[in-house]
Structure formats: structure tokens, C-alpha cells
Amino acid sequence: MIELLFTACLATAPDVCEQKSLTFVDVTPMACMMGAQPELAKWQVEHPKFSVQGWKCKMVNLDSQAI
């Protein structure tokens, strides 16, 4: 599993930010990097009050996730 982590800030208050993530199954890290911008653009259209400020892809560590 790959996680696309990003920071979303309120468009009207850029200092108010939240950490968000999208999780993908059967995607390589390179595919995440290449497909991140369209996915983030789609997310931003669905959440117009937010502006995406930064992002990264990482492998999900299933051993450290809470049950």
C-alpha cells in the first residue's frame, strides 16, 4: 500500500492547515509520484475551501498501524 500524504490549508486562512492522506493499493511509489498531482487536483475540486500546500508518497507500514 502507498500513502499520498499532503498538507491542506484553508484558502481563506492559509495559516490553518491539516495533514491529509489518500491510500492506494497495488500502486508503486513511482506511480504515486507520477499520479499525485491529478489526484490532488481532483481532491481540491471536491474540497474547494482548501488549498494543497505540499505532498509526498510513502509506503504504508502495516506493522505500526493501530488496530
C-alpha positions as a Markdown table, in Angstrom:
| # | Residue | x | y | z |
|---|---|---|---|---|
| 1 | Met | 0.0 | 0.0 | 0.0 |
| 2 | Ile | 1.1 | 3.5 | -0.8 |
| 3 | Glu | 0.0 | 6.6 | 1.0 |
| 4 | Leu | -0.2 | 10.1 | -0.6 |
| 5 | Leu | 0.4 | 12.5 | 2.4 |
| 6 | Phe | -0.4 | 16.1 | 1.8 |
| 7 | Thr | -1.0 | 19.4 | 3.7 |
| 8 | Ala | -4.3 | 21.2 | 3.0 |
| 9 | Cys | -4.7 | 24.7 | 4.2 |
| 10 | Leu | -7.9 | 26.8 | 4.3 |
| 11 | Ala | -7.9 | 29.1 | 1.3 |
| 12 | Thr | -9.3 | 32.0 | 3.5 |
| 13 | Ala | -6.8 | 31.3 | 6.3 |
| 14 | Pro | -3.6 | 29.9 | 4.9 |
| 15 | Asp | -2.1 | 29.5 | 8.4 |
| 16 | Val | -4.8 | 26.9 | 9.3 |
| 17 | Cys | -3.6 | 23.6 | 7.9 |
| 18 | Glu | -4.4 | 19.9 | 8.2 |
| 19 | Gln | -2.5 | 16.8 | 7.3 |
| 20 | Lys | -4.5 | 14.6 | 5.0 |
| 21 | Ser | -3.8 | 11.3 | 3.2 |
| 22 | Leu | -5.1 | 9.2 | 0.3 |
| 23 | Thr | -4.2 | 5.5 | 0.3 |
| 24 | Phe | -3.7 | 3.4 | -2.8 |
| 25 | Val | -3.5 | -0.4 | -3.2 |
| 26 | Asp | -1.4 | -2.0 | -6.0 |
| 27 | Val | 0.4 | 1.2 | -6.9 |
| 28 | Thr | 4.2 | 1.6 | -7.0 |
| 29 | Pro | 5.9 | 4.5 | -5.3 |
| 30 | Met | 6.8 | 5.8 | -8.8 |
| 31 | Ala | 3.2 | 5.6 | -10.0 |
| 32 | Cys | 2.2 | 7.5 | -6.9 |
| 33 | Met | 4.7 | 10.3 | -7.6 |
| 34 | Met | 3.6 | 10.4 | -11.2 |
| 35 | Gly | -0.2 | 10.4 | -10.4 |
| 36 | Ala | -0.2 | 12.5 | -7.3 |
| 37 | Gln | -0.9 | 15.9 | -9.0 |
| 38 | Pro | -4.1 | 14.7 | -10.8 |
| 39 | Glu | -5.3 | 13.0 | -7.6 |
| 40 | Leu | -4.6 | 16.1 | -5.6 |
| 41 | Ala | -6.3 | 18.3 | -8.2 |
| 42 | Lys | -9.4 | 16.1 | -8.0 |
| 43 | Trp | -9.4 | 16.2 | -4.2 |
| 44 | Gln | -9.1 | 20.0 | -4.3 |
| 45 | Val | -12.1 | 20.3 | -6.6 |
| 46 | Glu | -14.1 | 18.2 | -4.1 |
| 47 | His | -12.8 | 20.4 | -1.2 |
| 48 | Pro | -12.8 | 24.0 | -2.6 |
| 49 | Lys | -12.3 | 25.6 | 0.8 |
| 50 | Phe | -8.8 | 24.1 | 0.9 |
| 51 | Ser | -5.6 | 24.6 | -0.9 |
| 52 | Val | -2.9 | 21.8 | -1.2 |
| 53 | Gln | 0.4 | 23.1 | 0.0 |
| 54 | Gly | 2.8 | 20.1 | -0.2 |
| 55 | Trp | 2.7 | 16.4 | -0.7 |
| 56 | Lys | 4.8 | 13.2 | -0.6 |
| 57 | Cys | 4.3 | 9.5 | -1.3 |
| 58 | Lys | 5.4 | 6.8 | 1.2 |
| 59 | Met | 4.9 | 3.1 | 1.8 |
| 60 | Val | 2.4 | 2.3 | 4.5 |
| 61 | Asn | 4.0 | 0.4 | 7.4 |
| 62 | Leu | 1.3 | -2.1 | 8.3 |
| 63 | Asp | 3.3 | -3.2 | 11.4 |
| 64 | Ser | 3.0 | 0.2 | 13.1 |
| 65 | Gln | -0.7 | 0.8 | 12.4 |
| 66 | Ala | -3.1 | 0.7 | 15.3 |
| 67 | Ile | -5.8 | -2.0 | 15.3 |
